[in-house]
Amino acid sequence: MDWSFGYLTGKVPVVDNPMGGNGNNAHGHNMKNGMIHPIWNHPRGNRVKEWLNDSKDYKGIKTFYPFVNGNFAMDNLFYDLNKEMIEYLLEQDVKVFLLQPTTPYPYLGARFWKDADHIDFFQRYLKTDSTSFKKIRELASFRVIANAKKSVEDADKFHSQMNSKVTGSFTDTDWQTKPEDCIKSICDTLGVEILSDRLEQWRPITEKWTGNMARVNKWYQQGINEITTAIVENNPMALPKLDLMGQITIMAHLMKDHGKRLILPTDDFPLDSQHLNRYIK
């Protein structure tokens, strides 16, 4: 959202590949372009306060995306720290727009990580030193759905307290399905003009992004059920390639939706429903 605002209002340059995972993409901007992602609860100091101080002489609109890093915060403190951060920003006369999560997925905020990144994350999440996919799948599959449900409940409570205090707020569904309406609302609120030539270039980018998000939602709303049903009913199905998070999700939904546990003997996860059927209990 911050990149889209900056791009559409001419605050940041055209990027090579806004959807790209590396290099000059929509996240690859710094304070020179008026954009940054400072951490409120960084172990080495409050980066948000530092950034506001360091950029006080910056001319024009400063767009930034401050956040509380969940890796450095206990679960019960995450939204307390978010509230503390937002109240500080409001005291500094910062215009704050919030994006509210309303769906439980993607679980644990999962992106398309490499398995090595998954291992590192789950070791922290599960408080384990294990590098075994088998062990991590087993432990995490008992927690991810309950965690996701609680996260949405906590977010709803937080936003019910904060939405009326900030400049504007949107739900994740709003942003994923109607991004142009969201950006226009922000620009109208701030009295900033959207450049027509940029808008024409931006629309194909956002169409691709909303398409990607639709595929993610379809996976959680439909794809997972098709796979778990095929496993339980021993129907033949070739599963798509699954990273560790995908494997954990299948195992979690086998328990939640079918009352079945998938107990695999090794780190391997066969991509065949009938093969997996042999290991459900």
C-alpha positions, 0 to 999 in steps of 0.5 A, spaced: 500 500 500 505 504 501 509 503 495 502 504 491 501 511 494 508 513 493 508 510 486 501 513 484 503 520 487 510 520 483 513 520 490 517 514 488 520 512 481 518 506 476 521 500 478 523 494 474 518 489 477 514 491 483 512 483 483 519 481 483 522 477 489 528 481 489 532 487 487 528 493 484 521 491 487 515 494 490 519 493 497 526 496 495 525 503 497 529 507 502 528 514 505 531 517 499 524 516 496 520 517 502 519 510 504 522 505 509 519 500 514 522 501 521 521 497 527 518 499 533 521 494 538 528 493 535 532 490 540 537 495 538 533 501 539 526 504 537 527 505 529 521 508 528 523 514 533 529 514 530 527 515 523 522 520 524 528 524 527 532 523 522 527 525 516 525 531 520 528 535 515 525 531 509 521 535 504 514 533 502 510 527 504 514 522 508 511 515 507 513 509 511 510 503 514 512 502 521 511 495 524 512 491 531 516 485 529 513 479 532 519 475 533 521 480 538 514 480 542 511 475 546 504 474 543 500 477 549 504 484 548 504 484 540 497 488 540 499 492 546 506 494 542 502 496 536 497 501 540 503 504 543 506 505 537 500 508 533 499 513 539 506 515 539 505 516 531 498 520 532 502 525 538 507 526 532 501 528 528 503 522 523 497 521 519 495 513 520 492 508 516 490 501 518 490 495 514 485 490 518 486 482 518 479 479 517 481 472 515 485 467 518 489 465 512 495 465 510 497 462 516 502 465 520 503 470 515 506 465 511 509 467 504 512 463 499 518 462 503 524 457 502 524 451 507 530 453 510 527 460 512 521 455 514 525 451 519 528 458 522 521 461 523 518 454 526 524 453 531 522 460 534 515 459 534 515 452 537 521 453 541 525 447 539 532 446 536 529 440 532 531 441 524 526 435 523 521 436 518 517 430 521 517 433 528 516 440 526 510 438 522 507 434 528 508 440 533 506 445 528 500 442 525 496 442 532 497 449 533 497 453 526 489 453 526 488 455 533 493 461 532 490 463 526 483 464 529 486 467 535 490 472 531 483 474 528 480 475 534 486 479 537 486 484 531 478 485 531 479 487 538 485 492 537 482 495 531 475 496 534 479 500 539 484 504 534 480 505 528 476 511 530 482 514 532 486 514 526 486 517 519 483 511 515 482 504 516 481 498 511 480 491 511 485 486 508 479 484 503 478 491 501 485 491 499 486 485 496 479 486 492 479 493 491 486 496 491 484 502 487 478 504 491 483 504 497 488 508 494 483 513 492 480 514 498 487 515 502 489 520 496 482 524 497 483 524 505 490 527 504 488 532 498 494 528 494 493 528 486 494 521 483 498 522 476 493 519 470 499 516 467 502 512 473 495 510 474 494 507 467 501 503 468 499 501 476 493 498 474 496 491 470 500 491 476 495 491 481 491 486 477 496 481 477 497 482 485 490 481 486 490 475 482 495 472 486 491 473 492 485 470 489 489 464 488 492 464 495 485 465 498 482 459 493 487 455 496 485 455 503 478 456 501 477 450 496 484 447 495 486 444 502 479 441 502 479 437 496 486 434 498 484 432 505 478 429 502 482 425 497 486 423 502 481 421 507 477 417 502 483 414 499 481 417 492 487 418 487 490 425 487 497 428 485 498 433 490 501 440 488 508 441 490 508 443 498 513 447 502 513 445 509 508 450 511 503 447 506 505 440 509 503 443 516 496 446 513 494 439 510 496 435 516 492 441 521 486 441 516 486 433 516 485 434 524 480 440 524 475 437 518 476 430 518 478 428 525 484 424 522 492 425 524 497 424 519 503 420 522 509 420 517 515 415 519 520 420 516 521 427 513 518 425 506 511 428 505 509 424 499 505 428 494 500 422 493 493 422 496 493 414 496 500 414 499 498 419 504 492 415 506 496 409 509 499 414 514 492 417 517 490 414 524 
